[in-house]
Amino acid sequence: MLYLLYEFFNLKLHILQYISVRAGFGFFIAFFLTLYILPRFISWAVARKAQQPINKYVPNHASKQNTPTMGGAVFVIATLIGVLLTADMSNPHILGGVMTIIGFGLVGFKDDLGKILTGDNLQGLTSRGKLILQAIVGIGVSLFLVYVADFPTTLYIPFFKGAVLDMGISAVPFWILVFLATTNAVNLTDGLDGLATVPSIVALSTLAIIIYVTGHAIFSGYLHMPNIKGVGELTILAVTLSGALLGFLWYNCYPAEIFMGDTGSLAIGGIIAYLAIVGKSEVLLVLIGLIFVIETISVILQIGSYKLRKKRVFLMAPIHHHFEMKKWAENKIIVRFWMISILSNLVALITLKIR
C-alpha cells in the first residue's frame, strides 16, 4: 500500500521509494501487531486447551505441558499484513516469498492441529507425510522462481567472485533440498523457550543485508556479488518477519507463555531458505544458520550411531537436550546458543568482502 502511494503521489511521498524506509515501516507494523494480537491469542488458546503436547522423555519439561502453541500463526499473519502494506506486491520475488511463508506455514499448521486435537505429540503429521508436503511447497516455489520470476540458476560459493556453475534445471532439486533441510533444521531447534527465535532473527538480519546488496547495482559491484534486479524488495519481507519475531519473543522468552509450534518453525525455515536461494547464499547458509546445522547434525549422528553401533553419541538429541541432561540451566543453554548464532553470522558477513 505504501508503495502504491508512492507510485500515485511520488512528488509528495518520494521517501517511500526507498526500500530501507518501507522495511522500517514493515518492521514496526509487524512488531506492534504481534504484541497486540498475541496476548489475546494466548487467552483464546488457553481457554480452548490448545497447548503443546510434551514428550515424556524430555527432561524437566513437565511444567511446560499447559503452555499454548501455534503462536507462529500470529507472527506469520502479522508479517503478511506488514508486507502487504509496505512492499511492491507486483514484484515476483515478493510473491514467491509470500507463497513460501503461507505454504510452509500451512504444513506446520496441519501438523500442530493434529497434535492439539489428540493431545499427543506423535499424532500430528507423520514424518513422511510432513516431508512430502514440504517437498510439494518447495517444488512449487522453485518452479515459480525458474518459470515465472525468470530467476538465474547460477551457483555462488563464498570466497569466489563469480558464479562457479550454472545449474540449469537441476537448480530445482537443489533448491528443494535447501528448503527441506532448512525447514526441518529450524523445526528441530525449536525445543527450548526462545531458542529458535533469536537465531532466526539474526539469520534474517544477515540475509536482509545480503538481499539488499544483491539488489543494489553499486554495492553488489563493490563486493563482487551478483546483481539481480528486483531482489532488493525482499529486504522488506526479511525485516518485517524480524519485527514480528521480536514481538513474539516478548512472550516466547524464558519462561515462555506461548510456543511457535510447527506453524512458526516451518514458516521461518522456509523463508530463510528462500532468502538464501534468492540471495545466492545457499552455501553460506551453513554459517548463517549454524545453530540449526548443529542441531540437525546432532540428530543425524545420534540416529546413525545407534543404528550402526547401538550406542548413543549424546545423552539425548537434539543437542540442546544433551545439555539439559547434563544439568545445564535452560536459560544458560538458550543464551549460549544465541551467542554462537550471532558470532557465526558476523563471520558470514565478513566473508562477503573476502572474494
N, C-alpha and C positions, 0 to 999 in steps of 0.2 A: 504493500500500500504506500509506504514512504517512497519507494522507487517510482511508483506511478505518479505520485505528487510531484516528484522532481521532473518526470517526463512532461507533465502537463504545465507545470508552473516553474520551469527551471530558472527563470530570471529572478524569482524571489526566493526559491528554495534550492539554490545552487549547491549548498553544502551537502545535500542529500545524494549527490552523485558519488560521494566518497564512500568506499566500502568500509573503511575504518569507522566512520560516523554511524553508518547503519548497523554495523556489527555491535557497536556500543549500545545503540538503542535496543537491539535484539537481546543482548546480554541482560540488560536491566528489566526488559519486559518479561523474559522467561524467569529471571530470578524472583521478581516480586509476584508473578503469577503462581510459581511453585510455592512460595512462602504463604500465599493466601489460600491456595487450594488444599495443601497437604494436611493442615490441622482438621479440616472438615472431612477430608478423605479418611484420615486416621479414625475419627469418631465414627464414621459410617462403617469402616472395616471392622472395628471392634464390636459394634452393635450386631454386625452380620456374621461375626466369628470368622472373618476372612484372615486367619492367622497362618503363619508359616509353620508347616509340619516340621518337627525337629527330628533328625536322625538320632536314634537312641544310642548309637555307638560314638557319637561326637562328645568329647569331654566337656563338662561344665556348661552345657548349653540348655539344660532343663529350664532355666529361668527365662529363656527366650521363647518358650513354646506358645505364649499368648501374644507375641508381637505380630501385628498385622503385616501383610506383604502386598505385593503388586503396586508398591509406590512408584515403580518405574512408569506406570501408565500416566501418572501425574506429570513427571518431568518430560515425558515424550510429548504429551499434549501441549504443555507449556512451550516446548521447543518448536513444535509445528506452528503454533499461533505466532510466536516471535518471528519465525522465518517468513510466514505468510505476510506479516505486517511490514517487514523490513527488506526482504530480498526481491530480486528480479525473478518472478516466477516463470518467466518465459525462457530463462536460461536452462538449457538441457542438463547441465551439471547439477543445478539445484533440484531439478525434477528427479534426477537419479538419486540424489541424497534423500529426498522425501520418500521415494519408493523404498529405499533401503531401511530407513528408520521405521516406517509403517510395516513393511514386510516382516522384518525380524522381530519387531515388537509384537506382532500378531502371533507369531510362532511361540514366543515366550508366554504370551497371554493365555494361549490354549493350554500350555503346559502347567502354568500356575493355577488355572481354573480347575484342572483335573485334580491337582493336589489338594486344593482348598475344599472342593466338594466331597472328597473322600476322607480328608484329614490324614492322608498318608503320603509321605514324601516320595514314595516309589510308585504312586498311582497317577502320575501325570503322563505325558507322552513317553513312549518307550525310547530308548537311546537311538534305535534305528529310525523310528518314526520322526523324532526330532531332527535327526541328521538329514533325512530325506526332505523334510520341509525347508530346512535351512539351505540345502542344495538347490531346491526349486527357486527360492528367493535369489540366491547367488547367481544362478543361471539367468534369471530374468534381468537382473541389474547388469550383469556382464554383457549380455546380448544388447541391452539398451545402450550401453556405452559404445559398443562397436558399430551398431547399425543405425542408431538414432542420433547419438551425440557425436558420431564420427570421431571417436577418441583414438589417439595414436596407440599402437600396440607395442611400442618400444620399451625395452627394459633398461633401467639405470641402476647402478650399484654405487655405494659410497667410494670416494677417492678417485673415481673416473669422471672426466669432464663431459664426455658424450655418452650416447646410448651404446651399450655393449651388444645389443641384439634386438632385432625386430621379430617379435614372437608370432606375428600374424594372427591367424585364427586360434593358434594354440594359447594365446593370451587368455582366452575364455576359461579353459580348465585351470590354468594357473591362478586366475583371479578367484575362481570358485574355491580353490584350495585356501587362498588367503582369507576369504570370508569364513569358511568353516573353521579354520584354525583360530582366527581371532575371536569369533563369537563364543566358541567353546572355551577358549582360554580366559576370557573375561568372566564367563559363567562359573568356571572353577574357582576363580579368585574371590568371588562374592560369597565369602563364608564367615567373615567377621564384620563387626559394626564399622562401616565406612572404609573397609579395606579396599574395595574395588572403586569406590567413588573418587578418592583423591588421585590415584594413579590415572584414572580416566580423564579427570580434569587436566592433569599435567600433560598427558598424551595428546589431548585435543588442543591444548595451547601450543604445543610444539608443531602439530600438524597444521594449525591455523597459520603459523608463521611460514611454514613450507608452502602451503597453498597460496598464500598471499604473494610470496616471492615468485612462485611458478607462474602466476597470472600477471606479473609485473615485468614489462619488457626490459626496463633498465636494471632492476635488482637481479633478475634471473640471469641477465647477461654478465653482470659483475661477478656473480657467484658461480658462473658456468653451469647453471641449472637449466632444465628445459623450460621453454616459454610456451604455454598453452593458452590460447585466447579464451577468455570467459571463465577460466577455472577460479580466478581470484574471488568471484562471487561466493564461492563455497566457504570462504573465511567467515561469512556471516553465520552459516549453519554451525560451524565448529565453535565459534564464540558463543552463540545463542545456547547451544547444548551445555557448554561450560557454565553459563549463568544458571540454567535450570538445575544442573547438578550441584552447584554451590548452594542453591536454595534447598535442595534435597538433603545436603549434608547437615544442615541446621537440625534436622530431625533424625538423621541416619548416623550421626557421630555417636561414639560410645557414651552411655548405653543407648542403643538405637531404639527409637519409638516406632520405627517402621523399616521394613526391608524393601529393596527394589524388586526382588523376585526375578524370574527369568524374563519377564516383560521388559525390565530395565536392562539387565545384563546383556541380553541378546541384541537389543536395540543399540546399546553403546558399542558392543563389539562390531556390529555391522557397520556403524558409521565410522569407527576408527579404521576398519579395513577399507571402506570406500574412500575415505580421505587419503589413506596411504596409497591406494591404487591411482587415484586421480592426481595426487601429488608426486607420482613416480617414486615413491619411497617404500615400496613393498619390502625390500631387503632391509632398509633402515628401520623397519617396524620392529625388528628384533630388539633394537636398543630402545626405541620409543615405548614399547610395551614390555620391557624387560621383566617386570614383576609378573605379568601374565605368562610370559615364556617360562619363567622359573617354576611357577605353579603347575603349568602343564607338563613340563619335563619331570617334575617330581611324581606326578601321577603315572606317567609312562614308565618311569624307572621302577616304581613300586609294583605295578601290574606285571611288567616284563620279568622282573626279578622273582616275583612269587610264582609265576607260571613256569619259569625255567629252572629255578633253584629251590622253590618252596621256602624262600627266605625273603624278609622284608628289608628294604633299604632304609626306610623311615619308620618311626613308631606309628605314624599314620599319615596318609596323603589325602588332599594336597598338603604341601609343606607347612602351611600355617597351623594345621592341626598337629603336626610333629612338634612344633614349639609349644603348643598348648599342653601336649603330653609331657613335655619337659618342665612344666610348671612355670612357663613364662607368663606374665600378666598379659591379658588380652590387649590392653591399651599399648603396652610396650611393643608387642608384635606389630600392631597396626602402624604405629608411628615409625618404627624402623623400616617397615616395608615402604611407607610413604617416602622416607628419606632416600632409599635406594632408587625409587622411581624418579625423584627429582634429579638425582645425580646422573642417572642413565640418560635422561632427556637432555641434560646440559651437554653431555658427551655427544649425543645425536646432533644437536645444533652446531657444535664445534666442527663436526665432520662436513658440514655444508661448505665451509671455507677451504677445507683441505681436499681440493680436487685438482 
